[in-house]
Amino acid sequence: MSKKYFVLIVCIIFTGTLFPTFSAVTAAQGEAVIATDDMNVRSGPGLSYGITAKVKKGEHYPILKENGDWVQIQLGSGKKGWVVSWLITKKDQAGTSSSKGSDTVTSTDPDLRMRTGPGTSYEVIGKFPQGSQASVLEKNSGWIKISYKNATGWVSSEYVTSGSSRSASAKSGQTESSAASAGTVGVSSLNVRASASHDAAIITKLNRGTKVAVLNEKNGWAHIEANGHKGWVASHYLLTSSDPAEDSANAGSSSSAKKAYIVYGGTNIRSDASTSASTVERAAKGDSYTITGSKGSWYKIKLHNGQTGYVANWVVQTSKSAEEAGEPPVSGSHSGNGSLNNKTIIVDPGHGGKDSGTIGYSSQFEKNLTIKTAKLLAGKLRSAGADVYVTRQDDTFVSLQARVSTSHYRNADAFISIHYDSYADTSTRGSTAYYYSPGKDQELASDVHSEVVKRSSIPDRGVLFGDYYVLRENRQPAMLYELGYVSHPQEEAIVHSNSYQEKVTDGIESGLEKYFQ
């Protein structure tokens, strides 16, 4: 090697030691351990950024930087991405773990149970009442271990809120944005109000397709200018210029778009239709979202930042956006004879999905018959003025806990679980009404059954005590109705007939009217 080249190499090495590269300055700040399955990795620190990858529970990644509630991590092959900080456990370089979420949680359920382990199969050891706060000790697959009043136990993460478990988009909703943009009215008739409130005076109405200038936004409302008027409209009824292309394509069908209205503050919006899926946003009471589809007992909804998420159908109220003309649904606004007005009734079609229920004499599944009855009954009750919620809308498995939770969430005035019976002795037949609590449930079961047997052609097996989960664990008035024996060949044919279905649902409706008089 020539002396000239040798001197050049030495100079390069020496220069490198004096001027380290930029990447050496940005040192990793510990390690992120993923705390949930199929967690979204995004291209930037916010829900408005695109999903670039997914990571699994238990995986470890170097932390590069932090931005508010978001952490940038180093993925394989030189890739980087951002994850929400409350769904990781941070380990410093010494290996010490610390949760990135809030140190405390607050109960959102008035009767939340504390258990000895992370699941409903564990023993109940106490209660964590609504509004109470507790320290977080550990997290495990949708469950949180807390310390409350000198006791430790596990509670479901569904029924607690965390001070730091708010998405960046939720935080930004508390402030007013002054960035002007264009928008288009996406419903048939949209109210423009004097201020950002549904109680404010209506200045004018805008028709679908009207172009507006969005002056600023605040807490789910948009300050707009159109046709010489300025005022406030609910921002989720506007299609803005930043919305995805599919929103414009769907604008023509917005009049029939169903809306989901959040009933409880702190409701989790998740990345998939499961309570174990990661939380992408927490919704406030009264927030509304466009329903774009369904998956089991979950609604797929469009978030205000253009992304999509899932919300359980038992924690929302729904209505047609065009019919409401930009307003929230009004409870108990149906016409009826009065006794069912404003009454909240849960109709629970038994079984579903992997749980077929009993199998009839002709090999038909009970689950298909219960939902047929439930849908017919729900329609009649709504026409009579009741606010009705059905625990499953299709052939989907819904846990017993979720069915009871629906009753509690809705503060139901009555809960009716629909079933059909079977027995090894195929001569057994008849309908049976069950209750658990004589003081809470028996009157409901008796009133409903008395009206059904007046109309039914099958034998009356009476009103009996039944130790069923949906009755035993239900704080609201509840009954379980076995509407006939599908193991009996003739009775199976009867209960499947349209005539019988009409009669028993008429009877249940009449029985409820009697109960509420």
Secondary structure, 3 states (H helix, E strand, C coil): CCHHHHHHHHHHHHHHHHCCCHHHHCCCCCEEEECCCCEEEECCCCCCCCEEEEECCCCEEEEEEEECCEEEEECHHHCEEEEEHHHEEEECCCCCEEECCCCEEEECCCCEEEECCCCCCCCEEEEECCCCEEEEEEEECCEEEEEECCEEEEEEHHHEEECCCCCHHHHHCCCCECCCEEEEECCCEEEEECCCCCCCCEEEEEECCCEEEEEEEECCEEEEEECCEEEEEEHHHEEECCCCHHHHHCHHHHHHCEEEEECCCCEEEECCCCCCCCEEEEECCCCEEEEEEEECCEEEEECCCCCEEEEEHHHEEEEEHHHHCCCCCCCCCCCCCCCCCCCEEEEEECCECCECCCECCCCCEHHHHHHHHHHHHHHHHHHCCCEEEECCCCCCCCCHHHHHHHHHHCCCCEEEEEEEECCCCCCCCCEEEEECCCCCCHHHHHHHHHHHHHHCCCCEEEEEECCCHHHHCCCCCEEEEEEEECCCHHHHHHHHCHHHHHHHHHHHHHHHHHHHC
